[in-house]
Amino acid sequence: MDSWVFWFLLLQSVVQYPQPVGDGLDEVTRLRLEACAKLQEQEKIRLEQEVEQLALMQSGISWGDLHWSALQTWAFSGLLVLLLAVWFMWRKRSYKAEISGKKEKEKQKEEEDETWAYDLRWLLDERIQWPVQDLQTGCNRTMALIDNFTSVIGRALTRTFYPVLQQAIGFGSAFEGWTAREEEVVYRVLIPLSPPLGHTFHLERDNDQQKPGRNFRVRVELECSCPREHPGVNLLCFLHHPDVVRRRTQQPNLLDSLCTGFYLDVQKIVLWFCALVRASWRRLPQSRSWHLVLLASTRSCNLRLNNDQESFLVKVLFGVQRHTSDIFITSRPRGAQTPSIMWPETYAVAETKFFRHMARQAPQDSSHIKCLQLLACTIPVSRWHRRYFLLQLSDALEQLRLSLEEKHLEHFILGNQRLPEEIRLPQDVQRAKPPNLFHGLVQDPATHSQAMQAYLDLHHRLARVLAYGQF
């Protein structure tokens, strides 16, 4: 038969093939489908009869014509195969082109990352000024110096009634691994004081609302050293026999030496320690290679050490520990007119421990320490990576802008109950209501305007650095 008849019958069988009927059809639909099927069967028989008659009429067809018909069928089939082959080749090339495009994009991204890494290193290393000194070396050198001082002075104070010097604690930015943009790095050290024999310290909170922050006084009281069952029998008891103790030991009690009234005096403590440093310096091994200069200060002992190659500055503060926590009251000044018997509460030791904890959680190439000289971080530490530097900086600037506009910034330590367990806080500090560090901006509109202008200047300068490389 002709090829067109074959393809026509094949198409008709596909198009008119009865579809399965679900059980949900009604009886009328079923009868209608059966009638349709019978009509299709009759039409199929009729077409087959016509095909047979056509075949009889063409029984004399030549072998050449039959061969031509077969060639048409094969040609059609070959065309289909050719089209499939072309389609397959096109898909293969498209896939290769897609893979090549992805590789090209990945290569381009790697080149962009390398360029960005170079620009970032330039920004951090060239435009953000860092001290020439190695901070870790400076911290180790500082702690060795102060430990030697406290050891020598501690032996000299044996059998006296002066405060006992405890092991020094390094704190502040240098011990956190960063530093502000200063001409010289300052290494800050806190020396805790504990009461001598026969004395006790009692911390009294200053509730004066006119003074900023939380401030204390250290009340010194004489302690009975007599047996409990026989009070007053011990002649070396400062409480019951102060004159006898002075006469026998030739030493004044703490109330007579470093106190004003009943309270420990910061300025007297500083003068006393500076005199001990000056007297004991030649007994230290550092004196053979360094020159020591004592700088005048009323609430800290400032030591400058220098030689032919370098110099460094150490600021020594004094404090009393609150219970067994990381919170201290210290000799650090609170304003220009801080009374000598006032000891402001400080959270610097707790903050230093927090930064060390954060450094352990950060990735190896973290940029969070370097960003601290600009502003505090607000992005999770796990994302402090060089690649996200702009995002970190942008987020921090946005948080700073919102705080300035709202004139509100809460203290990080006070009232913070989410600090790591290794940081120990007294209950009153942990449960306190965080104070507003921007309280002064609420009271002084002019200062607030200056702060906003300073923020805008900082934002503009950073934009110039990132855009043009100009600071």
C-alpha positions in Angstrom: 0.0 0.0 0.0 1.1 3.6 -0.3 3.1 5.0 2.5 0.6 7.8 3.2 -2.1 5.2 3.9 0.2 3.5 6.4 0.9 6.7 8.3 -2.8 7.7 8.1 -3.9 4.4 9.7 -1.2 4.6 12.4 -2.2 8.2 13.2 -5.9 7.3 13.3 -5.3 4.3 15.6 -3.3 6.5 18.0 -5.8 9.4 18.0 -9.0 7.3 18.2 -7.8 4.6 20.6 -10.4 4.3 23.2 -9.3 5.6 26.6 -9.9 3.6 29.8 -13.2 4.5 31.6 -13.4 4.8 35.3 -15.9 3.0 37.5 -17.6 6.3 38.4 -19.2 6.9 34.8 -22.9 6.5 34.6 -24.8 4.0 32.3 -25.6 6.5 29.6 -22.0 7.5 29.2 -21.0 3.8 29.0 -23.6 3.1 26.2 -22.5 6.1 24.3 -18.8 5.0 24.4 -19.7 1.5 23.2 -21.7 2.9 20.2 -18.7 5.1 19.4 -16.4 2.1 19.5 -18.7 0.1 17.2 -18.7 3.0 14.6 -14.9 3.2 14.8 -14.7 -0.6 14.2 -17.0 -0.3 11.2 -15.0 2.6 9.7 -11.8 0.6 10.2 -13.3 -2.4 8.3 -14.5 -0.1 5.5 -11.1 1.5 5.1 -9.4 -2.0 5.1 -11.7 -3.1 2.2 -10.9 0.0 0.2 -7.2 -0.6 0.8 -7.6 -4.2 -0.5 -9.5 -3.0 -3.6 -6.8 -0.4 -4.2 -4.1 -3.1 -3.9 -6.0 -5.3 -6.5 -6.2 -2.4 -8.9 -2.5 -1.8 -8.6 -1.4 -5.4 -8.8 0.5 -4.7 -11.9 2.7 -2.2 -10.2 6.3 -2.4 -11.2 9.2 -3.3 -8.9 10.7 0.1 -9.5 7.5 1.8 -8.1 7.5 -0.5 -5.1 11.2 0.3 -4.5 10.5 4.0 -4.7 7.7 3.6 -2.1 10.1 1.8 0.2 12.6 4.5 -0.3 10.1 7.1 0.7 9.3 5.2 3.9 13.0 4.8 4.7 13.7 8.4 3.9 11.0 9.5 6.3 12.5 7.3 9.0 16.0 8.5 8.2 14.8 12.1 8.5 13.5 11.3 12.0 16.8 9.7 13.0 18.7 12.7 11.5 16.6 15.2 13.4 17.1 13.2 16.6 20.9 13.2 16.0 20.9 17.0 15.4 18.9 17.6 18.5 21.3 15.4 20.6 24.3 17.2 19.2 22.7 20.6 20.0 22.0 19.5 23.6 25.5 18.3 24.0 27.0 21.5 22.8 24.6 23.6 24.9 25.6 21.5 28.0 29.3 22.1 27.3 28.7 25.8 26.8 26.8 25.9 30.1 29.6 24.1 31.9 32.2 26.4 30.3 30.1 29.4 31.3 30.0 28.3 34.9 33.8 27.7 34.9 34.3 31.2 33.4 32.1 32.8 36.1 33.9 30.9 38.8 37.3 32.0 37.4 36.0 35.6 37.2 34.7 35.4 40.8 38.1 34.0 42.0 39.9 36.9 40.2 37.4 39.4 41.8 38.1 37.8 45.3 41.8 38.1 44.8 41.4 41.7 43.8 39.2 42.4 46.8 41.6 40.6 49.1 44.4 42.8 47.8 42.3 45.9 48.2 41.3 44.8 51.7 44.9 44.1 52.8 45.8 47.6 51.5 43.0 49.1 53.4 43.8 47.3 56.7 47.6 47.4 56.4 48.2 50.8 54.8 45.3 53.1 55.6 44.6 51.9 59.1 47.6 52.8 61.1 49.1 50.2 63.5 51.8 50.6 66.0 55.3 49.4 65.1 55.5 47.5 68.3 54.5 43.8 68.5 51.6 43.9 70.9 52.0 40.3 72.2 55.7 41.0 72.9 54.8 44.2 74.6 52.2 42.5 76.8 54.6 39.7 77.8 57.3 42.3 78.6 54.9 44.4 80.7 53.6 41.5 82.7 57.1 40.3 83.5 58.1 43.8 84.7 55.1 44.2 87.0 55.4 40.7 88.4 59.0 41.4 89.3 58.0 44.6 91.0 55.2 43.0 93.0 57.4 40.1 94.0 60.3 42.4 95.2 57.9 44.9 96.9 55.9 42.0 98.5 59.0 40.7 100.2 59.8 44.2 101.5 56.3 44.6 103.0 56.5 41.5 105.1 55.5 42.1 108.7 53.9 45.5 107.8 50.3 46.6 107.7 50.2 48.0 104.2 47.9 46.6 101.5 48.9 43.2 100.1 49.7 43.3 96.4 48.0 40.5 94.4 49.0 39.2 91.0 48.7 41.8 88.3 46.0 41.6 85.6 46.6 43.0 82.1 43.5 44.6 80.5 42.6 47.1 77.8 43.0 47.1 74.0 46.6 46.0 73.9 45.8 42.9 75.9 42.8 42.3 73.7 45.0 42.2 70.6 44.2 45.6 69.1 44.9 49.3 69.8 43.4 52.6 69.0 45.0 55.0 66.6 47.6 56.4 69.0 51.1 57.6 68.7 52.2 55.2 71.4 50.7 52.0 72.8 49.7 52.1 76.5 49.9 48.8 78.4 47.3 49.0 81.2 47.8 46.8 84.3 45.5 46.4 87.3 47.1 45.4 90.7 44.4 44.1 93.1 44.8 45.0 96.8 43.8 42.9 99.7 43.7 44.0 103.4 46.8 43.3 105.6 46.7 41.3 108.8 44.3 42.8 111.4 42.3 44.8 108.8 39.2 44.3 106.6 37.8 46.0 103.5 34.1 46.9 103.3 32.8 48.3 100.0 30.2 51.1 100.3 28.2 52.0 97.3 27.9 55.7 96.6 24.3 56.4 95.7 24.8 60.0 94.6 22.8 60.2 91.3 24.7 63.3 90.2 27.9 61.3 89.7 28.2 59.2 86.6 28.5 55.4 86.8 28.7 53.1 89.8 31.1 54.3 92.5 32.3 52.9 95.8 34.3 53.8 98.9 36.6 51.3 100.6 36.0 51.5 104.3 38.9 50.1 106.3 38.2 48.6 109.7 40.4 47.0 112.3 39.8 43.3 112.9 40.1 41.5 116.2 42.9 38.9 116.3 42.2 37.7 119.8 40.8 34.2 120.5 37.0 34.1 120.3 36.6 33.0 123.9 39.1 35.6 125.3 38.6 38.9 123.4 41.2 41.5 124.3 43.9 39.2 125.6 46.1 39.4 122.5 48.4 42.3 122.9 49.1 42.3 119.2 45.5 42.9 118.4 45.1 46.3 116.5 41.4 46.5 117.6 42.0 46.2 121.3 45.6 47.3 121.7 46.5 49.6 118.8 49.2 51.5 120.8 50.9 48.3 121.9 51.0 47.0 118.3 52.5 50.3 117.1 55.2 50.3 119.8 56.2 46.7 119.3 56.1 46.5 115.4 57.2 50.1 114.8 54.6 50.0 112.0 51.5 52.2 111.6 48.2 50.5 110.8 46.5 51.1 107.5 44.1 53.7 108.9 47.1 55.8 109.9 49.0 55.5 106.6 47.0 55.3 103.5 43.5 56.3 104.5 41.6 59.6 104.8 39.3 59.1 107.8 38.1 55.5 107.5 38.4 55.2 103.7 41.3 54.0 101.5 42.7 57.0 99.7 43.6 56.6 96.0 46.2 59.4 95.8 48.0 58.1 98.9 48.1 54.6 97.5 49.7 55.9 94.2 52.3 57.9 96.0 53.2 55.0 98.2 53.5 52.5 95.3 55.6 55.0 93.2 58.0 55.4 96.1 58.4 51.6 96.4 58.9 51.3 92.6 61.7 53.9 92.7 63.3 52.2 95.7 63.2 48.7 94.3 64.0 49.4 90.6 67.7 48.6 90.9 66.9 45.2 92.2 65.1 44.2 89.0 66.8 42.5 86.1 65.2 44.9 83.7 67.2 47.8 85.2 70.3 46.5 83.4 68.8 47.1 79.9 66.1 49.7 80.4 65.9 53.2 81.8 62.9 53.9 84.0 61.0 57.2 84.2 58.1 57.8 86.6 55.4 60.1 85.1 53.4 62.2 87.5 49.7 61.1 87.9 47.3 61.3 90.8 45.3 58.1 90.3 47.8 55.8 88.6 51.5 55.0 88.5 52.8 55.6 85.0 56.1 54.0 84.0 58.0 54.8 80.9 60.8 52.4 79.9 63.2 53.1 77.1 66.6 52.1 75.7 68.5 52.9 72.6 66.1 51.0 70.3 62.6 51.4 71.7 60.4 52.6 74.5 57.0 51.6 76.0 54.5 53.0 78.5 52.9 51.1 81.3 49.9 52.5 83.3 49.4 50.8 86.7 46.0 51.0 88.3 44.9 49.7 91.7 41.7 48.0 92.6 39.7 45.9 95.0 37.9 42.8 93.7 34.2 42.5 94.2 33.7 39.1 95.9 35.3 36.5 93.6 34.1 38.1 90.3 35.8 39.8 87.3 34.4 43.1 88.5 36.7 45.5 90.3 36.5 49.0 91.9 39.6 50.8 90.7 41.7 54.0 91.0 40.7 54.9 87.4 39.4 58.5 87.4 35.8 59.3 86.7 35.9 62.8 85.4 38.3 65.6 86.2 37.2 66.1 89.8 37.1 62.5 91.1 37.4 62.5 94.9 40.4 60.7 96.3 38.3 58.3 98.3 36.1 57.4 95.4 36.8 54.1 93.6 34.7 53.8 90.3 33.5 50.3 89.3 35.2 49.0 86.2 34.4 46.2 83.8 37.6 46.2 81.9 38.8 42.8 83.1 35.5 41.2 82.2 35.6 42.9 78.8 39.2 41.7 78.1 38.1 38.1 79.0 35.2 38.4 76.6 37.4 39.5 73.7 39.7 36.6 74.3 36.7 34.3 74.3 35.5 35.9 71.0 39.0 35.5 69.4 38.9 31.8 70.1 35.5 31.5 68.3 36.5 33.6 65.3 38.0 32.2 62.0 41.8 32.2 61.7 41.8 35.2 59.3 39.2 37.2 61.2 39.1 40.9 60.8 37.1 41.7 63.9 40.1 42.8 66.0 41.3 45.4 63.4 37.7 46.8 63.0 37.7 47.6 66.7 39.8 50.7 66.2 36.9 52.0 64.1 33.9 50.9 66.1 32.4 47.9 68.0 31.2 44.8 66.2 27.5 43.9 65.8 27.8 40.9 63.4 28.1 37.3 64.8 31.6 36.4 65.4 31.4 33.4 63.0 31.0 35.8 60.1 34.0 38.0 60.9 35.9 37.1 57.7 37.8 39.3 55.4 35.3 38.6 52.6 32.5 40.1 54.7 34.5 43.2 55.8 32.2 45.7 54.0 29.1 44.0 55.3 30.5 44.1 58.9 31.6 47.7 58.6 28.3 48.7 57.1 26.3 47.0 59.8 28.3 48.5 62.6 27.9 52.0 61.1 24.2 51.5 60.8 23.9 50.4 64.4 26.0 53.4 65.5 23.8 55.7 63.5 20.6 54.4 65.0 22.0 54.7 68.5 23.0 58.3 67.9 19.7 59.2 66.5 17.8 57.5 69.4 20.4 58.9 71.9 20.5 55.5 73.5 23.2 52.9 73.8 23.1 50.2 76.6 26.1 49.1 78.6 27.5 45.8 77.4 28.4 44.2 80.8 25.8 45.7 83.2 22.6 43.6 83.1 24.0 41.2 80.5 23.0 37.7 81.4 24.2 36.1 78.2 27.9 36.4 78.8 30.1 33.2 78.7 30.2 31.3 82.0 34.0 31.9 82.3 33.2 35.6 82.9 32.1 36.0 86.6 29.7 38.8 87.5 28.2 39.7 90.9 24.5 39.3 91.1 23.8 43.0 91.4 25.8 43.6 88.2 24.1 40.7 86.3 20.6 41.8 87.3 21.2 45.6 87.0 19.3 47.7 84.5 21.8 48.6 81.7 22.5 52.3 81.8 22.2 54.5 78.8 25.8 55.4 77.8 24.4 58.2 75.6 22.5 59.8 78.5 24.7 63.0 78.1 23.4 63.4 74.5 19.9 63.6 75.8 20.8 66.4 78.3 23.0 68.3 75.8 21.6 68.9 72.3 24.8 70.6 71.2 26.9 67.6 72.1 24.4 65.4 70.2 24.8 67.5 67.1 28.6 67.3 67.4 28.4 63.5 67.7 26.2 63.2 64.7 28.5 65.4 62.7 31.5 63.3 63.8 29.6 60.2 62.6 29.0 61.7 59.2 32.6 62.7 58.9 33.7 59.1 59.8 31.2 57.7 57.3 32.5 60.1 54.6 36.1 59.3 55.2 35.5 55.5 55.1 33.6 56.0 51.8 36.6 57.8 50.3 38.9 55.0 51.5 36.8 52.3 49.9 36.1 54.3 46.7 39.3 56.2 46.0 41.9 54.9 48.4 42.2 58.3 50.1 41.9 58.6 53.9 
